[in-house]
Amino acid sequence: MKRALGILFCCTLVLAAGLGVAVLQATVHQDAGELDRLTKESEAFELKRAHLEEENARIELGVREQWNATEMKEGEVEEL
């Protein structure tokens, strides 16, 4: 009887350990999925940031060109 209880106890421990491993694997799998999602979001954010920086540089260049053209016109008016 004691032997049967000992075997039952060992089997219970093995099942509990197996369940614990399964839970840990599921958690790791879920965390890996979350990491993949966050990585994709980060890459998309970096692409958008790069695009906005390029657009900002074009706008700044256009403003500088207009500013320089305005200053040149003002200089011509002052000379007259």
Buried (B, 14 or more C-beta within 10 A) or exposed (E): EEEEEEEEEEEEEEEEEEEEEEEEEEEEEEEEEEEEEEEEEEEEEEEEEEEEEEEEEEEEEEEEEEEEEEEEEEEEEEEE
